[in-house]
Amino acid sequence: MQYVLNMKKYLIVSVLIFVISCTTKSGVDKEIEKISIDLEFVRFDKIFGEAKIEDIPDLKKQYPSFFPEQYHDSIWIQKMRDTLQQQLYEEVIKKYATEDKFENDLVVLFQHIEYYFPQITTPLVVTSTSDVDYRNKIILSDSLLIIGLDSYLGRDHFFYEGIPKYLSQNMKESQIISDVASVYAQNLVPKPRNRTFLSHIIYYGKRLYLKDLWMTNILDSEKIGYTKEELLWAKDNEVEIWRNFVENEFLYSTNPKLSSRFINPAPFSKFYLEIDNDSPGMIGRFIGWEIVRAYMEHNSVSLQEMLTQNAEEIFNKSKYKPKK
C-alpha cells in the first residue's frame, strides 16, 4: 500500500513540475528559444531501402561513409535481396514514415546544447538501419549524427525478442532524444582521472547533469533510462544505497568489479542483499548524479569549472546528504 501511495505521489509531483516548467520561462529559456537551428535530415534508411541494384554506384558516390571501400558490391547486392533486410526496412517506415516524430525535439535539444557550448555546430542527421545494433544506436562523428531507427521500434517489437528486457525497455521512440544527448555528454565530460568508484559515479553524474540542462521538460526516468518505478525505488532507497557504499568503503576503492555491480547497464544492481531483485541497474550513476546536483546547488561555479573539477573536490564540497 505504501508503495502505491508513493507511486501516486511521484506521478503527481512529476506532472506538476512538468506543467510549471511549461508555463513559466526564465531569461535563459527565452534566450535558448532565440537560437536558430537549421536541421538537415538524410533518410538513408529510405534511400537504401527503396534503391535498386543499378543504383549502387551512385549511392557509393553520394554516401561514401556508408560504403567502406574494402567491401565488394556483392555485399550490398546481397543486402538488397535479403528478405530480413526488406522486412526491417518495412518496419522502420511503418513506424517512421517521416521524421516529424522526433525532429522538433532534436531542434530543442540542439538549441540547448549550442547555448551552453557555442563551439558545437548542428550536425547533419542521418537515419539508417543497422541490423538492430542496439549497442550503437546513436553514432556521432564530427558533424555527422547517425540514428539507427531500427533500434527504436518499441520495447515490445518482435525484432527485439532475445534482447534482455533491461535493454529493450529503452528501444522506443521517446528514448531517441535522451540517447542523442548521452552521446554529446560523453564527448564533453572528461574521462575520470583515476580508477576510484567515486570518480566513475561522478563522471556519469556530470553526464546526467548536462541532460538536466538540455532536457528541461523530460522526466528524470527517461534521462537515466529507468522506468518510473525504477526511479521511484532509487529515490525511496537513496539513504540505504549510500549507507551501503560508505560502510563497505566503496567510494575510494579501485575494484573493477564495482562497475559491473553498480555502474554498467544491468537488470539490477548487485548489493548481494535481498533488495537486489527490486533494484534497477546503474544505481551508482544515480548516486553520482545526486552528488553533482548537490555540488552545483551549493557552489557558485560555472558549468565548465564543474566539468573539469575532480571527483573528490566535487564530493567534498557537495554537502551531499541522501533524502530520507
C-alpha positions as CSV (number, residue, x, y, z in Angstrom):
1,M,0.0,0.0,0.0
2,Q,2.8,2.4,0.9
3,Y,4.5,1.7,-2.5
4,V,1.2,2.5,-4.3
5,L,0.9,5.8,-2.4
6,N,4.5,6.7,-3.1
7,M,4.0,6.0,-6.8
8,K,0.9,8.2,-7.0
9,K,2.8,11.0,-5.1
10,Y,5.7,10.7,-7.6
11,L,3.4,10.9,-10.6
12,I,1.5,13.9,-9.2
13,V,4.7,15.8,-8.4
14,S,6.2,14.9,-11.9
15,V,3.1,16.3,-13.6
16,L,3.2,19.4,-11.5
17,I,6.8,20.0,-12.3
18,F,6.2,19.5,-16.0
19,V,3.2,21.9,-16.0
20,I,5.1,24.6,-14.1
21,S,8.1,24.3,-16.3
22,C,5.9,24.7,-19.4
23,T,4.1,27.8,-18.1
24,T,7.0,29.8,-16.6
25,K,10.0,30.6,-18.7
26,S,13.2,32.1,-17.4
27,G,15.5,34.5,-19.2
28,V,17.7,31.6,-20.1
29,D,14.8,29.7,-21.7
30,K,13.9,32.8,-23.8
31,E,17.5,33.1,-24.9
32,I,17.6,29.5,-25.9
33,E,14.4,29.8,-27.9
34,K,16.0,32.5,-30.0
35,I,18.8,30.2,-31.2
36,S,18.2,29.3,-34.8
37,I,18.8,25.7,-35.7
38,D,18.9,24.6,-39.3
39,L,18.4,20.9,-39.0
40,E,19.1,18.8,-42.2
41,F,18.0,15.2,-42.4
42,V,19.1,12.4,-44.7
43,R,16.8,9.4,-44.6
44,F,19.4,6.9,-45.7
45,D,17.2,4.1,-44.4
46,K,14.6,5.1,-47.0
47,I,17.1,5.8,-49.8
48,F,18.8,2.4,-49.5
49,G,15.5,0.6,-48.8
50,E,14.0,1.9,-52.0
51,A,17.1,1.6,-54.2
52,K,17.8,-0.9,-56.9
53,I,20.9,-2.8,-57.6
54,E,21.8,-0.5,-60.5
55,D,21.7,2.5,-58.1
56,I,24.7,1.2,-56.1
57,P,27.4,3.1,-58.0
58,D,25.6,6.4,-57.5
59,L,24.9,5.6,-53.8
60,K,28.5,5.0,-53.2
61,K,29.4,8.4,-54.7
62,Q,26.8,10.2,-52.7
63,Y,27.2,8.4,-49.4
64,P,30.8,7.1,-49.2
65,S,30.7,6.8,-45.4
66,F,28.1,4.0,-45.7
67,F,30.1,2.0,-48.3
68,P,33.5,1.1,-47.0
69,E,36.0,0.5,-49.8
70,Q,37.0,-2.9,-48.5
71,Y,33.5,-4.3,-49.2
72,H,32.7,-5.6,-52.6
73,D,29.4,-4.6,-54.3
74,S,28.2,-8.2,-53.8
75,I,27.7,-7.4,-50.1
76,W,25.3,-4.5,-50.9
77,I,23.5,-6.6,-53.6
78,Q,23.0,-9.4,-51.1
79,K,21.7,-6.9,-48.5
80,M,19.2,-5.5,-51.0
81,R,17.9,-9.0,-51.8
82,D,17.8,-10.2,-48.2
83,T,14.2,-10.6,-47.1
84,L,15.0,-9.9,-43.5
85,Q,16.5,-6.6,-44.5
86,Q,13.4,-5.8,-46.5
87,Q,11.2,-6.6,-43.5
88,L,13.5,-4.4,-41.3
89,Y,13.0,-1.5,-43.8
90,E,9.3,-2.0,-43.8
91,E,9.0,-1.9,-40.0
92,V,11.1,1.3,-39.8
93,I,9.0,3.0,-42.5
94,K,5.8,1.9,-40.7
95,K,7.0,3.5,-37.5
96,Y,8.8,6.5,-39.0
97,A,7.2,7.4,-42.3
98,T,8.5,10.9,-41.6
99,E,11.0,12.3,-39.1
100,D,8.3,14.6,-37.6
101,K,8.0,12.5,-34.5
102,F,11.4,13.5,-33.2
103,E,12.6,16.4,-35.4
104,N,11.1,19.2,-33.2
105,D,12.7,17.5,-30.1
106,L,16.0,17.4,-31.8
107,V,15.8,21.1,-32.6
108,V,15.1,21.9,-29.0
109,L,18.0,19.7,-27.8
110,F,20.5,21.4,-30.2
111,Q,19.3,24.8,-29.1
112,H,20.2,23.9,-25.5
113,I,23.5,22.3,-26.5
114,E,24.5,25.3,-28.5
115,Y,23.5,27.7,-25.7
116,Y,25.8,26.0,-23.2
117,F,28.5,25.0,-25.8
118,P,28.5,27.6,-28.6
119,Q,31.5,25.8,-30.2
120,I,29.4,22.8,-31.1
121,T,27.7,23.0,-34.6
122,T,24.5,21.4,-35.5
123,P,25.2,18.1,-37.2
124,L,23.8,16.6,-40.4
125,V,21.3,14.0,-39.1
126,V,21.3,10.7,-41.0
127,T,18.8,8.0,-40.2
128,S,19.7,4.4,-41.0
129,T,19.1,0.8,-40.2
130,S,21.9,-1.2,-38.6
131,D,20.7,-4.8,-38.2
132,V,19.4,-3.7,-34.8
133,D,22.8,-2.8,-33.4
134,Y,21.3,-1.8,-30.1
135,R,24.7,-1.2,-28.5
136,N,25.4,1.6,-31.1
137,K,22.0,3.1,-31.6
138,I,23.5,6.6,-32.0
139,I,26.8,7.4,-33.6
140,L,28.3,10.9,-33.6
141,S,31.3,11.6,-35.8
142,D,32.5,15.2,-36.3
143,S,29.4,17.0,-37.8
144,L,27.5,13.8,-38.6
145,L,24.9,12.2,-36.3
146,I,23.6,8.8,-37.3
147,I,20.4,7.4,-35.7
148,G,19.7,3.7,-36.1
149,L,15.9,3.8,-36.3
150,D,15.6,0.0,-36.2
151,S,16.7,0.2,-32.6
152,Y,13.7,2.4,-31.7
153,L,10.7,0.5,-32.9
154,G,9.2,0.0,-29.5
155,R,10.3,-2.1,-26.5
156,D,7.9,-5.0,-27.3
157,H,8.7,-5.2,-31.0
158,F,9.1,-8.7,-32.3
159,F,12.6,-7.9,-33.7
160,Y,13.7,-7.5,-30.1
161,E,12.9,-11.0,-28.9
162,G,16.0,-12.4,-27.2
163,I,17.3,-8.9,-26.2
164,P,17.4,-8.6,-22.4
165,K,14.4,-6.6,-21.1
166,Y,16.6,-4.1,-19.3
167,L,17.9,-3.1,-22.7
168,S,14.9,-3.4,-24.9
169,Q,12.8,-1.3,-22.5
170,N,14.7,1.8,-23.8
171,M,14.4,0.8,-27.5
172,K,11.5,3.2,-28.1
173,E,10.8,6.4,-29.8
174,S,10.8,8.5,-26.6
175,Q,14.4,7.5,-25.9
176,I,15.9,8.9,-29.1
177,I,16.5,12.4,-27.7
178,S,17.9,11.1,-24.5
179,D,20.4,8.8,-26.3
180,V,21.5,11.7,-28.6
181,A,22.1,13.8,-25.5
182,S,24.0,11.0,-23.9
183,V,26.4,10.8,-26.9
184,Y,27.1,14.6,-26.7
185,A,27.5,14.5,-23.0
186,Q,30.0,11.6,-23.3
187,N,32.1,13.8,-25.7
188,L,32.0,16.8,-23.4
189,V,32.7,15.3,-20.0
190,P,36.4,14.5,-19.4
191,K,37.1,10.8,-18.5
192,P,37.8,10.0,-14.8
193,R,41.3,11.0,-13.7
194,N,41.7,7.9,-11.6
195,R,40.1,4.4,-11.1
196,T,38.1,5.0,-7.9
197,F,34.5,4.2,-7.7
198,L,33.8,7.8,-6.7
199,S,35.4,9.1,-9.8
200,H,33.4,6.9,-12.0
201,I,30.0,7.6,-10.5
202,I,30.6,11.3,-10.5
203,Y,31.8,11.1,-14.2
204,Y,28.3,9.7,-15.0
205,G,26.7,12.2,-12.7
206,K,28.3,15.0,-14.7
207,R,26.9,13.5,-17.9
208,L,23.4,13.2,-16.4
209,Y,23.6,16.8,-15.1
210,L,24.2,18.0,-18.7
211,K,21.0,16.3,-19.6
212,D,19.3,18.2,-16.8
213,L,20.3,21.4,-18.6
214,W,19.5,20.2,-22.1
215,M,16.3,18.3,-21.5
216,T,14.3,20.5,-19.2
217,N,10.9,19.1,-20.0
218,I,11.9,15.4,-19.9
219,L,11.4,13.2,-16.8
220,D,14.4,12.1,-14.9
221,S,13.5,8.5,-15.5
222,E,14.0,9.0,-19.3
223,K,17.3,10.8,-18.8
224,I,18.8,7.9,-17.0
225,G,16.9,5.2,-18.8
226,Y,14.8,3.9,-15.9
227,T,11.1,3.2,-15.7
228,K,9.1,5.5,-13.4
229,E,9.0,2.6,-10.9
230,E,12.8,2.1,-11.0
231,L,13.4,5.8,-10.4
232,L,11.0,5.8,-7.5
233,W,12.8,2.8,-6.0
234,A,16.1,4.7,-6.3
235,K,14.7,7.8,-4.6
236,D,13.0,5.8,-1.8
237,N,16.1,3.8,-1.1
238,E,18.8,6.5,-1.5
239,V,19.7,6.5,2.2
240,E,20.2,2.8,2.3
241,I,22.2,2.8,-1.0
242,W,24.5,5.5,0.2
243,R,25.0,3.8,3.6
244,N,25.9,0.6,1.8
245,F,28.5,2.4,-0.3
246,V,30.0,4.1,2.7
247,E,30.0,1.1,5.1
248,N,31.6,-1.1,2.5
249,E,34.3,1.5,1.8
250,F,33.4,1.5,-1.9
251,L,34.0,5.3,-2.6
252,Y,37.8,5.2,-2.9
253,S,38.0,1.5,-3.9
254,T,39.6,0.8,-7.3
255,N,38.0,-2.7,-7.5
256,P,36.9,-3.0,-11.2
257,K,34.0,-5.3,-10.2
258,L,32.2,-2.4,-8.7
259,S,31.5,-1.1,-12.2
260,S,29.6,-4.2,-13.2
261,R,27.8,-4.3,-9.9
262,F,26.6,-0.7,-9.8
263,I,27.5,1.4,-12.9
264,N,27.2,-0.6,-16.1
265,P,23.7,-1.3,-17.6
266,A,22.3,-4.4,-15.9
267,P,18.9,-5.9,-15.0
268,F,19.6,-4.9,-11.3
269,S,22.3,-3.7,-9.1
270,K,24.3,-6.2,-7.1
271,F,24.4,-5.4,-3.3
272,Y,24.3,-9.1,-2.7
273,L,21.3,-8.5,-0.5
274,E,17.6,-9.3,-0.7
275,I,16.9,-6.0,-2.3
276,D,18.9,-6.8,-5.4
277,N,15.9,-8.1,-7.5
278,D,13.9,-4.9,-6.7
279,S,16.8,-2.5,-7.6
280,P,17.5,-1.1,-11.0
281,G,20.9,-1.3,-12.6
282,M,23.3,1.6,-12.8
283,I,22.4,2.7,-9.3
284,G,25.9,4.2,-9.0
285,R,25.1,6.6,-11.8
286,F,22.0,7.8,-9.9
287,I,24.1,8.5,-6.8
288,G,26.7,10.3,-8.8
289,W,24.0,12.4,-10.4
290,E,22.6,13.4,-7.0
291,I,26.1,14.3,-5.8
292,V,26.8,16.6,-8.8
293,R,23.4,18.2,-8.4
294,A,24.1,18.9,-4.8
295,Y,27.5,20.4,-5.7
296,M,26.0,22.7,-8.3
297,E,23.3,23.8,-5.8
298,H,25.8,24.7,-3.0
299,N,28.6,26.2,-5.0
300,S,28.9,29.2,-7.3
301,V,30.9,27.7,-10.1
302,S,30.5,27.7,-13.9
303,L,29.4,24.7,-15.9
304,Q,32.9,24.4,-17.4
305,E,34.5,24.5,-13.9
306,M,32.3,21.7,-12.7
307,L,33.1,19.5,-15.8
308,T,36.8,19.8,-15.2
309,Q,36.7,19.6,-11.4
310,N,38.0,16.4,-9.9
311,A,35.6,14.0,-8.3
312,E,36.9,14.2,-4.7
313,E,36.6,18.0,-4.8
314,I,33.0,17.8,-6.1
315,F,32.1,15.3,-3.4
316,N,33.7,17.2,-0.5
317,K,32.0,20.5,-1.5
318,S,28.7,19.0,-2.5
319,K,27.3,18.7,1.1
320,Y,25.5,15.7,-0.3
321,K,23.1,14.1,2.0
322,P,20.6,11.5,0.8
323,K,17.0,12.5,1.0
324,K,15.0,10.5,3.6
